[in-house]
Amino acid sequence: MLIFFIVLAIILIVGSAMILLRTANMPKIPKNIKPQPYEDDD
């Protein structure tokens, strides 16, 4: 039973690390794109 919990913990740790790595590699906005101002910007 202890081995089951150890394997489950390893799977959860590796899975969460893969999710974090995937979100960290999301495409970045290029530097030459500037935000457009709002119409009612004060």
C-alpha positions in Angstrom: 0.0 0.0 0.0 2.9 2.4 0.7 4.3 1.8 -2.7 1.0 2.8 -4.3 1.1 6.2 -2.5 4.8 6.7 -3.4 4.0 6.0 -7.1 0.9 8.3 -7.0 3.0 11.1 -5.4 5.6 10.8 -8.1 3.0 10.8 -10.9 1.4 13.9 -9.4 4.7 15.8 -9.0 5.8 14.9 -12.6 2.4 15.8 -14.0 2.3 19.2 -12.3 5.8 20.0 -13.4 4.9 19.2 -17.0 1.8 21.5 -16.8 4.0 24.3 -15.4 6.6 23.8 -18.1 3.9 23.8 -20.8 2.3 27.1 -19.6 5.8 28.7 -19.2 6.5 28.0 -22.9 3.4 29.8 -24.1 4.0 32.2 -27.0 5.2 35.6 -25.9 3.9 38.9 -27.4 6.6 40.4 -29.7 8.2 43.6 -28.5 7.3 45.6 -31.6 3.5 45.3 -30.9 2.2 48.1 -28.8 -1.1 48.2 -26.9 -3.8 50.2 -28.7 -5.2 53.1 -26.6 -8.8 53.1 -25.6 -11.3 55.5 -27.2 -12.2 57.1 -23.9 -8.7 57.0 -22.4 -8.2 60.0 -20.0 
